[in-house]
């Protein structure tokens, strides 16, 4: 009788986990081994660097994905590798703010203490909706102390529209935000517009400073 009760509880818990994953709108591919390649440009037609995201594995209830990220220079030489997670929780989708490490201009994250307030995507989004803020702080103690941070505020869903890149055409949520970076003596505030597609993630990003486009990042390949 006890075994029967335990089995029933286990099945109910498994069902609850599965339902949680199904109710969540994913903003990353689900298939292990899928690779996304992005090109970063500061000028039209000139690629400055690349970022690749490899879907490494998923946990048993399909609610958490581990992504291996790699930063490469314009010639395709690897400069930094790191991992971050994306997951479903209480019907919402979260992306670990460690995915912002590529913007922090560091070559090695070993020794850094990383604190995050992760990026949140509700199960349904509509034009005019305001999303939660997100942030990351990196710090290192030692002979030379170091602290860097990035915050994403004023996240707003501007529209739902189709966006075309070399990887194809995708139906996306257009999300605007203010991104503040603090790297010691250097403090920067930019206006960022990103396009996110379900089951893909970010398709394109445009960064502006005082109304001038300073960089773009777009999805070039899905493998």
C-alpha positions as CSV (number, residue, x, y, z in Angstrom):
1,X,0.0,0.0,0.0
2,X,2.9,2.4,0.9
3,X,4.6,1.6,-2.4
4,X,1.4,2.4,-4.2
5,X,1.0,5.8,-2.4
6,X,4.7,6.7,-3.1
7,X,4.3,5.8,-6.7
8,X,1.1,7.9,-7.1
9,X,2.8,10.9,-5.4
10,X,5.9,10.5,-7.7
11,X,3.7,10.4,-10.8
12,X,1.8,13.5,-9.6
13,X,5.0,15.4,-9.0
14,X,6.4,14.4,-12.4
15,X,3.1,15.5,-14.0
16,X,3.3,18.8,-12.3
17,X,6.9,19.4,-13.5
18,X,5.9,18.5,-17.1
19,X,2.9,20.8,-17.0
20,X,5.1,23.6,-15.7
21,X,7.4,23.1,-18.7
22,X,4.6,22.9,-21.2
23,X,2.9,26.1,-19.8
24,X,6.1,28.0,-20.2
25,X,6.9,29.8,-23.5
26,X,10.5,29.0,-24.3
27,X,12.9,31.6,-25.8
28,X,15.6,29.1,-26.7
29,X,15.6,26.0,-28.9
30,X,14.7,22.8,-27.1
31,X,16.7,20.3,-29.1
32,X,20.1,19.3,-27.7
33,X,22.9,20.0,-30.1
34,X,21.2,23.0,-31.7
35,X,23.7,25.8,-32.4
36,X,22.9,29.5,-32.9
37,X,25.4,31.8,-34.4
38,X,25.3,35.6,-34.1
39,X,27.3,38.3,-35.8
40,X,28.2,41.6,-34.0
41,X,28.8,44.7,-36.1
42,X,29.6,48.3,-35.3
43,X,29.3,49.4,-38.9
44,X,27.0,48.0,-41.7
45,X,28.7,45.2,-43.6
46,X,31.6,44.8,-41.2
47,X,31.6,41.9,-38.7
48,X,33.6,42.7,-35.5
49,X,33.0,39.4,-33.7
50,X,30.7,36.4,-33.3
51,X,28.9,34.6,-30.5
52,X,27.7,31.0,-30.7
53,X,25.1,29.4,-28.4
54,X,25.1,25.6,-28.2
55,X,22.2,23.8,-26.5
56,X,24.1,21.5,-24.3
57,X,21.6,19.5,-22.3
58,X,18.2,19.6,-20.6
59,X,17.2,18.2,-17.2
60,X,14.9,15.3,-16.9
61,X,11.7,17.3,-16.7
62,X,12.6,19.4,-19.7
63,X,12.2,22.6,-17.7
64,X,15.9,23.7,-17.6
65,X,18.4,24.1,-20.5
66,X,22.1,24.6,-20.3
67,X,23.7,26.7,-23.0
68,X,27.4,26.7,-23.9
69,X,28.4,30.2,-25.1
70,X,31.5,31.0,-27.1
71,X,32.9,34.5,-28.1
72,X,35.0,34.5,-31.3
73,X,36.8,37.4,-33.0
74,X,36.2,38.5,-36.6
75,X,38.5,35.7,-37.8
76,X,36.6,33.0,-35.9
77,X,39.2,32.5,-33.2
78,X,37.8,31.6,-29.8
79,X,38.3,34.2,-27.1
80,X,36.0,33.1,-24.2
81,X,33.8,30.2,-23.3
82,X,31.2,30.1,-20.5
83,X,27.9,28.5,-19.7
84,X,24.5,29.8,-18.5
85,X,21.1,28.3,-18.0
86,X,17.6,29.1,-19.2
87,X,14.6,27.6,-17.4
88,X,10.8,27.5,-16.8
89,X,9.5,28.4,-13.3
90,X,5.9,29.0,-12.3
91,X,4.8,29.4,-15.9
92,X,7.5,32.0,-16.8
93,X,10.8,31.7,-18.7
94,X,14.1,32.9,-17.3
95,X,17.5,33.5,-18.9
96,X,20.5,33.5,-16.6
97,X,22.1,37.0,-16.8
98,X,25.5,35.3,-17.3
99,X,24.6,35.5,-20.9
100,X,25.6,39.1,-20.7
101,X,29.2,38.2,-19.9
102,X,30.0,38.7,-23.6
103,X,29.3,42.5,-23.1
104,X,31.5,42.9,-20.1
105,X,34.8,42.9,-22.1
106,X,36.5,40.2,-20.0
107,X,38.7,37.4,-21.4
108,X,38.5,35.1,-18.4
109,X,35.8,34.8,-15.7
110,X,37.7,32.5,-13.4
111,X,37.9,34.0,-9.9
112,X,34.9,36.3,-10.4
113,X,32.0,36.1,-8.0
114,X,28.8,36.5,-10.1
115,X,25.5,37.7,-8.7
116,X,22.4,37.9,-11.0
117,X,18.8,39.0,-11.1
118,X,17.8,37.0,-14.1
119,X,15.9,38.0,-17.2
120,X,12.2,37.2,-17.0
121,X,9.7,36.5,-19.8
122,X,6.0,35.9,-18.8
123,X,4.1,33.1,-20.5
124,X,2.1,35.6,-22.5
125,X,3.3,39.0,-23.8
126,X,1.5,41.8,-25.6
127,X,2.2,45.2,-27.0
128,X,2.6,47.9,-24.2
129,X,3.5,45.4,-21.5
130,X,6.3,46.2,-19.1
131,X,8.7,43.5,-18.1
132,X,10.8,43.0,-15.0
133,X,14.3,44.5,-14.6
134,X,17.4,42.3,-14.7
135,X,21.0,42.7,-13.6
136,X,24.4,41.1,-13.1
137,X,27.3,42.0,-10.9
138,X,30.8,40.5,-11.3
139,X,33.4,41.1,-8.5
140,X,36.9,39.8,-7.6
141,X,38.8,40.3,-4.4
142,X,42.5,40.2,-4.2
143,X,45.6,42.4,-4.6
144,X,43.6,44.2,-7.3
145,X,39.9,44.3,-6.5
146,X,37.6,44.6,-9.4
147,X,33.8,45.1,-9.8
148,X,31.6,45.3,-12.9
149,X,27.9,45.4,-13.3
150,X,25.2,45.6,-15.9
151,X,21.5,46.4,-15.4
152,X,18.6,46.2,-17.8
153,X,15.6,48.5,-16.9
154,X,12.5,49.9,-18.6
155,X,11.9,46.7,-20.5
156,X,8.8,47.3,-22.6
157,X,7.1,45.1,-25.3
158,X,6.8,47.5,-28.2
159,X,5.3,45.3,-30.9
160,X,4.9,41.8,-32.4
161,X,6.4,41.8,-35.9
162,X,8.3,39.7,-38.4
163,X,12.1,40.2,-38.5
164,X,14.4,38.9,-41.3
165,X,18.1,38.0,-40.8
166,X,20.5,35.7,-42.7
167,X,19.1,32.9,-40.7
168,X,15.5,33.4,-41.9
169,X,12.3,35.3,-41.1
170,X,10.9,35.0,-37.6
171,X,7.8,36.3,-35.8
172,X,9.2,38.3,-32.8
173,X,8.4,40.3,-29.8
174,X,10.1,43.7,-30.1
175,X,11.4,44.6,-26.6
176,X,13.1,48.0,-25.8
177,X,15.2,48.6,-22.7
178,X,17.8,50.8,-21.1
179,X,21.1,49.0,-20.4
180,X,23.6,50.5,-18.0
181,X,27.1,49.2,-17.7
182,X,29.5,50.1,-14.9
183,X,33.1,48.9,-15.4
184,X,34.9,51.0,-12.8
185,X,35.9,54.2,-14.4
186,X,33.8,53.6,-17.4
187,X,30.0,54.0,-17.1
188,X,27.8,53.7,-20.1
189,X,24.0,54.0,-20.6
190,X,22.5,52.7,-23.9
191,X,19.1,52.2,-25.4
192,X,18.7,48.7,-26.7
193,X,16.0,47.1,-28.9
194,X,15.8,43.4,-29.1
195,X,13.6,41.0,-31.1
196,X,12.8,37.6,-29.4
197,X,11.2,34.7,-31.2
198,X,9.6,31.7,-29.4
199,X,11.7,28.5,-29.4
200,X,14.7,30.5,-30.9
201,X,15.5,33.4,-28.5
202,X,17.1,36.6,-29.6
203,X,17.0,37.2,-33.3
204,X,18.3,40.7,-33.5
205,X,19.6,43.5,-31.2
206,X,20.3,47.1,-32.0
207,X,22.2,49.3,-29.5
208,X,21.9,53.1,-29.6
209,X,23.7,55.8,-27.6
210,X,22.0,59.2,-27.7
211,X,20.0,58.2,-30.8
212,X,23.0,56.9,-32.7
213,X,23.3,53.2,-33.6
214,X,26.6,52.0,-32.2
215,X,26.2,48.2,-32.7
216,X,24.0,45.5,-34.0
217,X,23.8,41.8,-33.3
218,X,21.8,39.4,-35.5
219,X,21.2,35.7,-35.8
220,X,23.1,34.4,-38.9
221,X,22.7,30.7,-38.6
222,X,20.7,28.0,-36.9
223,X,22.2,24.5,-37.1
